[in-house]
Amino acid sequence: MTEIVFLVEDDPDGGYTARALTESIFTQADDIETLREMLRDAVHCHFPNEQND
């Protein structure tokens, strides 16, 4: 299993953005809970053959 570190920041237009530091993964959402869901989906799309925990 690979650890992916994300930089989460406030979006100037509202909401939040998250960018992986070592992979080409980026997503955004209006609130933190939705951002978590979007991150899970983005990671799954980037690594489709990995098992979910």
Secondary structure, 3 states (H helix, E strand, C coil): CCCCCEEEEECCCCCEEEEECCCCCEEEECCHHHHHHHHHHHHHHHCCCCCCC
